[in-house]
């Protein structure tokens, strides 16, 4: 909802939602749709996508001078 506070962001959001086939007024139902997701569904999705087989570890250090 914070993203929709400027005219530009609102126009972008509604235009993209329309292009994606969600309808320009999708922002109205979005909060309710998010509220329908259960704790169990979130855990199931996390376990599916956040695995040790699919992780990447990146270590950065300052350049030596």
Order of alpha helices (4+ residues) and beta strands (2+ residues): alpha-alpha-alpha
